[in-house]
Amino acid sequence: MNHRSHRADHTDGNPGNRGRTGNASHTDPNNPTHPTHPIHPTAPTDPTAQRRHHVPVLIVGGSLVGLSTSLFLGRLGVRHTLVERHSGTSIHPRGRGNNVRTMELFRAAGVEPMIRQAAATLADNHGILQTPTLVGDAGEWLFKEIDAGGGLARFSPSSWCLCSQNDLEPVLYEHAERLGGDLRYGTELMSFDSDSSGVTAVVKSRETGEHTTIGADYLVAADGPRSPVREQLGIGQSGPGDLFHNVSVTFRSRGLAEVVGDRRFIVCYLTSPDADGALLPVDNRENWVFHAPWHPEHGETLEEFTDERCAEHIRRAVGVADLDVQITGRAPWHAAQRVARSYRSGRVFLAGDSAHEMSPTGAFGSNTGIQDAHNLAWKLAAVLGGWAGEGLLDTYDAERRPVAEATSARAAARSVEHSHPGFAPPPVAGGGGGPQRGILNVALGYRYPQGAVIGADPATPVVPERLDLSGEPGSRAPHVAVRHRGEPISTLDLYERSLVLLSDAAEPSGWHEAALRLAEAMAVPLASYRVGTGPGAELMPEGDVDWAAAHGMTRGGAVLVRPDGFVAWRSSGAVPDAESALRQVLITLLAG
C-alpha cells in the first residue's frame, strides 16, 4: 500500500518520541493519541499459536533511527526483523532538519533523490529569523542561508535537507522493505533475555494478540527516550535531564502567508515576552506549526491549551489581532539532555533517543541517531559476516557516546542562542560564541579519537574548533570529485559495503597489489582504487586537485577508509613492504 500522506511539519529539531501525538485521519487503536500511516499485517490463521523465528538482528523501534538501521543493514545484506508497537509510520510533523552528514549517508544508501522529492515543498526555505513579531521590519536573521555562497560543495557532494519525519519515514520504510527488511508494525516487545549466545525476545501483535518468540544474535534498541530495553538492562544516564517543555500546535491560516511575505525561513523565533514561540511553515501557504512554551513544573496542564488559548497566543506572537487561525492538532513534547552511560550490554545495543536525548534546536538529536545506526550497521555486518572479531562491536560505544556528549552540549547552547521558547537555563549553560559558531564542525567534522581507528590522537577533541577534513584517522574521509568508469562521483560514494584503500596510480608503491592479495587471503571485503591520470587509474580526479594532499599524504602513501566513510588508517608515504604493513593494519583493526 502507499504509505504517503499529506505534508506536514515540525521544527528544526527533534522533540523525540514522547511527542508522537496529534490529530489525524488515522490513529493507532491501542494508542488513540498516536497518528500513523497505517501498515496492515497479514492476520495469522491461528492467533493463539506462538510462533518462533530466528534472525541475525532484531531492531526494536520503527521510527527514524530504527528504519535507518533497517535500511543500512539491508544494504549490507544482513537479515533482520524490526518491531514497532505503533501501527504505522508517524504522520505528526516533527524532526525535519537532516544535516549534510545524514544526507551523505542517505546518498550512499541510494535514497537521497527520493528524500529530496518528498521534501520539495520546503526546498526554498533556508534561514532562521528571530523577531518580536512578524509585523514590520524588526528582528534579525540568525542566518539567512544554510549554505551562503555555496561553500559547502568544497566539503561534500550533499547538502542539508528539510524533510519532516512524517515525509521521511515512509521513504525509509519503502526502501528498507524493498531490501528484504522484515518490518512488523503494530507489534510490541513484551520481554527479552540475553546471554553470551544471543537474545530471545517475545513480541505480540497488537492487532491479533499473537505472540512470537524471536531469537536473534543481536538486538538494537531504537525504542525512544523512555526505552524499556535500556531500563531492563539497568543502564543509567548522565546529563542535566529535562531542559524545557513545549506544545506543538498545528494550524491553518490563509492570512499568515501575507504577513510572512517573502521571508522563507526554516523557523521563526517570536520573542514577545507575553507570547513567545516558534513558527514553522508546512507549505508556506496555509499550513503551519507553532511551538508554545509549556511549564508543567509550575502546575500548568495540557488541558489548559485549549483551541481558543492557542489561537490567541499565535495571534499575539505574530502581531495580528484578527489573524484567521484554525487549530488542527496539538502534541506535547519535552526537550532533555541525557546520554546513556553505556551503549552496549552484551548482545544489546542502544541507538537514537534510547542512547541520548538533546535539545531539538539544530536537529542534532535525530541526525546523531541516524549516524549511530550507520556506525553500528557495518560493524554488525562485519562480525556476522565473519571478517571481524566480536570486539569490533565495543568500538560502537567508544566512538558514538563521546559524540553524543559533545553534540548534546552544543545543542543546548544553540537553544540559548536562538531563545527557544520555554528554555531559560542558568548562564553557565549557554555560551557558544554566536548563532552559527561550529555548526558544520558538529554536523560534519566530529571525530573518533578512540575506537576502530589506527593512528588517531586520543587527545583530539571530538568536535574540533575548526573544520578539518584532511584525512586524519578517525575523521570523515575527504570529499574529492573524481570520475569512475567515465561517471562523475565523489570519493564518498565508494564507502558503504567494504573497506576501501586509495593509492596513487603513478607511484609503484605496491599498495594496490597488496590490497588485492590480502582481500582474497584474509577473506575481507576490501576494494582498492588507484587514483590519478595514468592508464591503471580507476579514479581520475576532476580539475587540478591533488587527491593525495587532500588526504594528508604524499603520492606514495595510502589511506584505508571504513565502510562508514571514516578514515581507519593512513600511511603518509611509501613503505618497504606494503603487504606486511597493510596486513598488520587489517589484523589490528578487525580483530577486536
N, C-alpha and C positions, 0 to 999 in steps of 0.2 A: 504494500500500500504506500501511498505518498505521505511522508511524514512532515511535509512542509505546511506552513500556515501563513496567516497574515503577519506582516512585520511588526515588531515591537522593539523595545529598547531597555537599556539600563544606564549605568554611569560609566565613568572612565575607570571604574574599579570593579571589584568582585565581592559583593557582600557575603558570599558564602551560601551554603545550602540551607542555612537557617532561614533564608528569605524566600524559599521556594513556595510562595503563596500568591494568591491574586484571583481576580475574577476572569473567567474564560469560558469557552463553549464546551470544553471537556475537562472533567475532573477525575481524579483517582477515587473510585468508590470507597476505598478503605481509608482515604485521607481527603475529605471533600475540599480542603483548602488548597490542595496541590493540583494546579492545572498541568496537563500534559498533552503532547502529541501522542495519542493512544497507539500502542503496539499490541496487537491481539495475538496471544499464543494459541497454538492448536490444543484443544482440550483432549486429555488422555481418555482412553476408553474405560479405565478403571481408576477413578480418583482415590480410592482407598489404598491402592498398592503403593509401596515405597520403592522407587526406582534407585538404581545405582549407576554411577557414572564416574569415569576417571579421565582426567585431563592434566596436562603438564602445569598449567597456570589457571588459577581461579581468581577472577577480579571481582571484588565486592564494591559496587557503586557504579552507576552508569551515567554520571554527569560528565562534565568536560574532561576531567582527568581520567576517569575510568574508560571513557570512549577513546581518548587519545592513547591510553595504554593498549587497548584492543587494536587500534589502528596500527600502532608501531610494532606490536607483536605479530600481527597478521602480515605486515610487510616482510618480516623476518622469518615467516613460515612456522611460527610457534603456535601450536593448537592451544586454545584457551576457551574458558566459559566466563561470561560476565553475568552477574545477577544484580538487579536493581529493584528495590521494593516499590517504587512508583511505577505507574502503568505505562509511562512513555517519557520521551524527552521533554524538557521544560518548555513551556510557552511564555513564562514570565520574562519580560525584558530585563536583562542584567548582564554584567560581566562582558562588556563588548570590546574592551581595548586589548587587541592582540599585538604584542610588540614585535619588533623586527626579528628577534631570535626565534620566537614561536612561529612566525611566518616562514622562516628558513626551514624549520623542521617540517612544516606542512608542505612546503615546496618539495623537499626531498621525498616526502611520502606521496606526492602526486596529487594532492588535493587543494593546493593553493588557488588554482583558477576557479574551482567551484566555490571556494570560500569567498573570494572576491566578488563573484557573481551574486552570491547571497547577500553581500554587504553593499551592493551597488547604490542603494538609496542614500547612504551617508558618505559616499566616496569623496564628496567635495567639502566635507566638514573637517576642519583641521585644528582650530585654535581653542584656547581656554580663556574665557572672559571673566573678569571679576568686577562687579559694579554694584552700587547701592540699589538701583532699579534699572529696568530696560528703557525707561523713558529718558530721552535726551542723550547727551554725549558723555555723561560721567562714566567713570570706571577706567579700567586698563586691561589690555591683553597680557596675560601672563606669558603667553606666546601666541602668535597668530598663525604660524605654520608649523606642522610637525617636523618637516624637513625643509626648512627655508634654504633656498639656494641649491637644493639637490645634492648636498654634500654627502649624504648617506650612501650614495652609489659607489663611493670610494671603498666602502667597507662591506657592502652587502649587495647581492642581487635582488633582495626583497625589501620590503618596507612595512611600516605599520599598517594595520587594517582594522577598521571599526566594524566588527561583526558581532551583533548581540548573541548572547548564548542561545536564545531560542531559535536563532537562524543557523548558528554554527553546529549545534549538537546534531540536528538531522543530517547534515553533510557528513559528519564523522560517523554517525550510525550507518548510513548507506554504504560508505566505503569500507568500514570495519566488517560489516556483514558480507559484503561482496568478496572480501579477502578470506572468508571462512569463519569469521568470529561467531561463536555460539552466544548470542545476546538474548538474555532472558529477563525481560522487564515484567513487572508485576510479580517478582519473585524475591522473597525475603530470606536473608540469612538468619536461621534460627539458633544455630550453635556451631562451634568448630573446636577441634582439638588438633594439636600439632606435636610432633616429636621429630627425632632426627631423620626419620624416613619420609616425612611428608605431612600433609594436612588432610584431615577428614572433616567435611562440613555437611550439615543438614540444612537444606533450603526448602521453602514452602511456596507453592504457587498461591498467590493471594486471590486468584480467580477460582481455582478448583479445590484448594486445600491439600493438594497432593504434596507429599514430602519426597525429596530426592536426596540421597546421600552422594556427595561428590568427593572423590579422592583426588588430591592434587599434589604435585611435587612442591609447588609454592603458591602462596596466597598474597595478592596485592590488595591492600585495604585502601580504597579511594572512597570511603564512606562518610566523608564530611567532618566538620569540626567537632561534632559530638560522637565521633567514631566509636561504635560499640566494640569494634575489634581492638582498637587501642586501649579502651577501658578494660577489656578482658585480659589483655596482655599486661596490664598494670604499668604501662609506660606513662610517666609523668610529663609535665610540660614546664617550660621556663618562659619568662616574659611578664610584662605588666598586667596582662589579662585584658578585660573589656576596656575599650577606649571610648566608644560612643555608640549611640543608637539612632537610627533613622526610620522613618516610614516612607517607603517608595510609593508614590501616588501616580497612577496612570490617568490621563485625562485627555479630553478633546477640546480644542479651541480653534475656531477658524480665524478669530481676530488676532491671535497671538503672532501669527506669521507676519502680519503687517507691522506689529510693534518691533519684532526682531529685525525685520528688514533684510539686508544682505549680509548680516553678521552670521556666518556659517561656523558656529562653534561646536566643539565636541560636548562641552559642558559650560554653563554659565553659573558662576557662584554669585548669588544675590545676597548682599550683605546688610540689608536694612536691619537695624537692631531689633525691631519688633516683628520681622517677618523674613528671617534669613532662610536660605535653602539653596538647592542646586537644581537648575533647569537643564533638561536634556531633550534634544529633538529626536523624534522617532522617524518622521518623514519630511520634516521641515515645512509641513503644511498645516495639519490639524491634529496630529497625534503627538503627545508629549509625555515626559515623565518629570516629576518633581520630587526631590528628596527633602522631606521636612524633618527637622530635629525632633527627637523623642527623648523624654527624660524619665524613664521608669524609676531611676534612682531617687526621684523627687515625688514618687507616687503617681505619676502620670500613666494612665492606662490607654490601651489601644482603642477601647470603646469611645474615648474622648475624640478620636479622629473621625468625626462624622463627615459626611459629604459636604455639609454646609461649612464646617470649620475648615476643611481642606481647601475648598473653593475660595473662601475669603482670604485664607493665608496666601494662596497663589496670587490673587488679585493685588494684595498689599505688596508682596515681594516683587511682582512685575512692575507695579506702579500705575495700574489702570483699574480704577474702582468699578467700572461696569464691564470688565472683560467677560466674555462668554466662557464659562468653564463647566464642562460636564465630566464628573468623576466617573471613571470606568473600573477602577480597581485600586486596592491598597495591599502592600506587602511589607511587613516589618522586617528589618534586618539589623544585624549587630556587627560592629567592627571591633576586632580584637587583635592583640599582638601576643601570640604564643607560638612556641616551637617545641615539638616533641623532643624529649631528652635522648631518644634513640629512634632511628628509622627502621631498625631491624630487630626482630626477636625470632631467632631460629629460622624457620621457613616462611615467616610472615614479614611483609614489608609495608610501611606506611607511605602514602603518596598524596599530594594535594593537601586539601584542608585538614585531613586527618593528621598530617605531619606538621602543618604550620597554618597559622592564621595571621593576617596582616591587614593594616588599614587599606581600604579599597582605592584610595587615591593613587592613580597611576596604573591600576590594573596589575600590580605586581603579583598578587596572590594567585590569580588564575594562570598567569604566564609561568610563574615559578612551578606550579603544579604540573603543567603540561611538560615542562622541561625535566621535572622529576621523572615523569613517565618515560621520556625518551632516554634518559640516562640509565634507567633500570632495565628497559626492554632489551638493549643489546647485550647487557651482562647476563640476563636470564637466558637469552638465546645462545650465548657462548657456553654457558655452563650446561644447559640442557643439550646442546649440540656436541658436547664432549671435547671442545677445543680450549676450554679454560677450566681452572680449578675452582672449587667452591668458594675459596677465599676472595675471588674477584667480587663476589656479591657484598662483601664487607665494605668495599670502596664506595658503594652507593651512599651509605651513611657518612663516610669520611668526606665525600665530595659535596653532597647536596645539603646536609644540615648546616654547615657554615654559610652556604649561600643564602639559605632561608633566614638565618640570624642577621646577616648583614642587610639583606633586602628588606626585612620587616622593619628594621630601624629606619631605613631610608623612606619607606612608605609612610611611617608615622610622621617623619619630618616633612614630607611632602604635603600631608594633610594640614599641617600647621601653615605652611607656605600658602596654601590655597584657601585658608579659612574655611575648611569643610564644616558644614552646618552641624552643630551639636558637639564639636570637638574643641575643648578648651583645656589642653594639658598644661602642666606647670612649665615654666620657661625652659628648664633643662631638657625637656623632651623635644624641643624644637630644633633650632639650628638648621644647617643645610646650605646656607650661603647663597640663597637666591632660588627663584622658582624653577629654573631649568638646570641647576648645577648637577652634574653627574648622572643625568637620566640615561644617556647612552652607555655610560660605564656600567650601570646596574643592569640594563637590558641586554647588553652585548659583550661587555668587557669583563664580566666576572670570571674568576679563575678557580682552579682546583690546585692549591698548593700541596695537598697530600691526596693520595688515592692511587688510581691506576695510571700513574704518570711516572716517568723516569727523568730526573734532571731538573725538576721544579724546585724552586727555592721555597722551603716550608714557611719562611717568614714573610713571603709575599702577601700583601693584603688581598682578601677575597674580592673586594671591589677596589681597584686601584684608583688613584687620584686622577690619572689621565688615561684616556682610552688608548690602549697599545695592543694591537693585534698583529704582532710581528713574528709569530711562530714560536713563542716561548712555550715549553712544555707546560701543560695544564691550562692553556688558554685556547679559546676557539680559533681554529686554523684560519689563516688569512684568506680573504676572497681575492682570487685572481681570475680575470676573464681570459678564457682560452678557447681554442677550437679543438673538438674531439671528433674525429671522422668527418670533418667538414662542418660540424654543427657548433654554433656558439653556446658555450656553457660557462658556469662558474666552477672553479675547483671544489666549491662546497657541494656541488651536485654529485660528486664522486663518493661522498661519505654517507653510507647508510647500512649496507649489507655485509661489509667486510672491513678489515683493516686495509689501509692504503699507504703504500710507500711511494714518495715522489723523489726522483733524482734527475740529474741533468742528462739530456740526450747527447751532448757533445763531449762530456767528460768520461773517460774509460775508468770509472771508479769501481765498477763491479757490483754496485748496489742492486741494479735491476736483475741481473742474473742470479744473485744471491737470493733475492726475494722469491723468484720463480722456483728455485730449488727447494727453499725452506717451506714454501706453501705446500708443496707436494710431500716432502719428507715428514713434516710435522702435522699434516692434515689440518692446517689452519687456513681459514678464508683470508687470503692476503692478496690484494691486487697491487700491481706495480705499474707505474706510468713514468715514462721518460718525457721530460719537458724540454722544449726548445724548438729549433727550426731544422734540425738535421733529419736525414732520411729515416732514422729509427724512432723519431719522436711520436708518441701517441697524443701528446698535448702540445699545442702551439699557442703561446701567449699572444693576446691581442695587443697591438701597438708596440711600444718600446719598453714595456715593463720588464724589470729584472726580477723574474719569479723567485730566484734563489735569495736575493737580497730581501725580498718581501717576506721570506720565511726565516730571515736571520742567519743565512748560510752563505758559503762560497759555492761555486758551481760544482765542486767535488763532493759536496755534502748530500745529506738525505734527511727527509722528515717522515716520520711514521704518524699517521693520523688514525684515530679510533673511529669506529662506526658512527659515533655521535658527533663527529666533526671536531673533537678536541685533540690537540697535539699530545701524543703519548710520549714521544721522544724525538730528538733530532741529533744529527752529527753535523757540526758546523763545517766540516771538510772531509776529505778523503781519509781512509784508514788503511793500514796494511792488509787486513783480512776482513773484508766487508761481510762475508758469510758468517764468520765466527762472532763478529760484533752484533750482527742482526739476530743471530740465533740466541745469544745471551739476553738480548733485549726482549725477545718474544717469551722466553722462559720466565724471566723475571716479571714481565707484565701480566702474563696469563696464568702463572702457577697459583696465584692467590696465596 
